Amino acid sequence: MALPKTEIIPCDNCYERGSAGSCGSTRNCLACGDVEGKFDVLFNRVRAIQKKSGNFDLLLCVGNFFGSTPDAEWEEYKTGIKKAPIQTYVLGANNQETVKYFQDVDGCELAENITYLGRKGVFTGSSGLQIVYLSGTESLNEPVPGYCFSPKDVFSLRTMLWSTSQFKGVDILLTSPWPKYVGNFGNSSGEVDTKKCGSALISSLATGLKPRYHFAALEKTYYERLPYRNHIILQENARHATRFIALANVGNPEKKKYLYAFSIVPMKLMDVAELVKQPLDVTENPYRKSVKEASIGKQIPAPEEDSACQFFFDLNEKQGRKRSSTGRDNKSSPHPKQPRKLPQPPGPCWFCLASPEVEKHLVVNIGTHCYLALAKGGLSDDHVLILPIGHYQSVVELSAEVVEEVEQYKATLRRFFKSQGKRCVLFERNYKSHHLQLQVIPVPLSRCATDDIKDAFITQAQEQQIELLEIPEHSDIKQIAQPGAAYFYVELDTGEKLFHRIKKNFPLQFGREVLASEAILNIPDKSDWRQCQISKEEEETLARRFRKDFEPFDFTLGD
């Protein structure tokens, strides 16, 4: 593709390069950095390129589309006096000043041929080209401003894509900020220090989505990173490489590149062998090291991936010996049995203890195969979760040694709460969740009897036409549910269990709603965890208190 070298950089993938119209499945695209209201400069440049090189299918704009300049130029496009020469897709506001231009958070047409994609989502073209977009800049504070994205936005975006069968990655990722650490293992990023600049949440998003191309802006410079691999050599099957390209601002006086031309065949139409071909200059994944070195958006540093002894942190304020992951004391045999490799998630996970997504400050106890964490937005200050360290979706899929430790945690928590004048209720919802979360909620003995709790679940289930069956006290859920089957079950302090096989839809907050109801805890306003969130400082205080109170019952401590 004959393109001017001053501002246009063609793709260097031999299998993605092609002249306009050379292949029915090839899409010829342009990506652009911060436009900042210089619409005429941009579109005149695009016209010149198309006149010389042929038509492009679309123009993707990242960074600040609108600037602080007067609106006169934009009015000409908005009213139809002028028209963009190519279908143009833009991201939303990155500051309060420009929020006014983006009235519909779900995206809308701003002018003829100019479309705002929306706050976050997936755009799939008629050819099957998949473009994921995330507007705004990072914010870890609540409420999130209209020009920012939060950890929840990133999590929901990834979850939405992972829920599709055979997810391999996406074709294009559009964000305004750079991903933090993108310069690791790569060529120089110039004046931009990628260890300090950029968004750690976007690093996490790029790790999970594995885009073939990732475009960003905002730093007013051009940086084309060497392609990086999305798999671990000799440990994982080969995957396609990712190219990160940061673009400068339109019409900048230094003539830094702000347009990038590339041709791409949608991933879904490509032969696998061609897709995973590695460029000669491919590097290590820049984010793999970063998650071990820094806290990414309230995330845990991840240890080495090939050891099962890596997940343990000193969470005790007093010095004490913690069991190693083999279940033995640290002073035992110098030749311990080699630990079994833990099940790994298909992508980043909020609950795998080795994952950078885990909120370390909520972890209150760690065993050999499981750990305890305070629930985010819990029904009470001592609402905890029993979670497997490795990636298991449900109780049904647990290995025998993990089941044994889950039972040990359940029995220990019952004794712990009984000492405080409480009984505990456990429930699991294996529906629209990726990692087992066994919820453990204490209920003061003075509030109600076990039969009252049981009646409340049955009554509310009947009201919502949910068939909640009582199953034998010592029965195993594995005898009733097959791996992969969706279900909900409750376990009372007497050992009684209630079970529902989910066939279609199920209220996600059902367990919380019952326990928060007037019949049990009488806190109906807490039925949705999102309405119960507190500051990180408050969470840290509750976690310290729980660890201290639980210590006399902690079976994981050494002698």
C-alpha positions, 0 to 999 in steps of 0.5 A: 500500500503506497502511503505517505511516510510522514504520518502513515505507517502501514502494518508490517504483518505480511498476512494483514497487509493488502491494497484496498479492495484486494480481498473481500475479507480484508478491512483497510482502516485508519486510526487517529490520535487526539483530534482536539477539534481540528476536524478540517485538518484531519479530514482534509488529510484523510481525503488526500490519503484516499485520493492517493491510496484508495478508499479506507473502510473506517477511521477510528479516533482515540483520545480527545476528539473535541478540544477547547477551541470554539465550536464554529468548526464543529457546527459545520459538521453537526449541521451538515454543511461539511461531511466527514469523508469516511465513516468515523468512530470516536471515543467519549470525553476524557475531561469534564469540559467535553462531556456535553458533546456526548449525551448518550452513554450508549453511543449515538451519531454526532454528525453525518459519518461521525459516530460516538461508540459509547462508554464501553462495549464491543462493535462488530462490523459486517465483516466480523471485525471485532472492536472493543472500546473503553472511553474516558480515563481511569478512576478508582473513586466512587462515584465515577465521573462521567468522563472516567471508567472504573474497575467495575467497567473493566471487569464487566467488559472482560466478563462479557467477552469471556462468556462467549465460547472459544474466546481467543482475543479481539481484533482491535482495542480502543482506549484513550490512556496508554496501558501502564507498563507497556514499555516493559521488554520493548523499544524505547517509549521516548519521553513517556515513562510507562512505569509511571504514566498510563492506566493499570486497569487498561494494562489488565484489560489488554492482558485479558482481551489479547487485542491484535491491535491496541490504539491509545493517545493523550500523551501527544507523542507517537509510539509504536511498540514492538509486537508482544506475545500473548502466551508463555513459550513452551507452557502454552499454545501459541497465540497471536501477537499484539501491536500497541500504537500510541498516536500523537495529536492532529496537526502537531507542530513537531509533525509527530505521526497522528494517523496510522493505516493498517489492513486486517482480516477479522480474526474469525476468518483467519486460518489459525496457523496464519493468525498465530505466526510470530513476527521476528521482532516479537517480545515478551508480554510487557504486563506479565512482569508488571503484575509482580512489581506493582499494585494494579488498581487495588490488585495483588502482585502475582507470584511466579506462575509455575509454583504452587507455593507462591500464594502466601502472604504474611497477613498476621500482625504478630510474627508466626509460622505459616504452613507451606502449600504442601500442608507441612510445617516449614521445618519439615523434610528438605525434599517435600512432595512436589505440589500439584499444578493449580487449575488456571483461569482462561484469563484474569480472575478476581478470585484466583489468589495468584491473580493481580485482580485480587484485592489483597487487603480483603484476604483474612486467612490462607490455607493450603488449597483455600483462603478466606476473604471478607466479602466486598459490600458484605451483609455484615462486618464479618461476612466472609467468602471461602474461595479455592486458591486455584481456579474452580468454577463450583463446588462440584468441580473441586478436587478431593483435597480442596473439598477436604479443606473447604469442609475444614473451613466450614467447621472452623467458621461454625465454631468461631461464630458460635463463640460469638453467639451467632450461627452461620448460613452458607450459600453458593450460586453457580450461575453467571460466575467464573470462580467458586465463591462460598458465601458465609453469613453469620446470623445472631442467635437472638435474631431467629432460629435455624427453622426460621432461616429455612422457612424464609428461603422456602417462602421467598423461593415459592414467591419467585417460583423457584423450586427449592428442594431439601436434600439429605443432610450428609449428601454431596452436591456432586451427586446431584449436580454435574460439572458445568450445571448451573445451581444454587444451594444453601447450607444451614448450621444444622447441615441441612441443605436446600438446592435449586437447579437453575434452568433459565434465569435466576435472581443474582441477589436471591441469597442476599435478599433472603438473608437481608429480609425482615425475617432474618437480618432485617436489613433489606437495604443491603440486599445488593452488595453494590449499595454496601461498599465502603472505603478501602481504609474501612475494609482494611480495619474490618480485615485486621479485626477479623484476623485478630478475632479468628486467630485462636481458631486458625488451623493453618498456623504452625505449631 
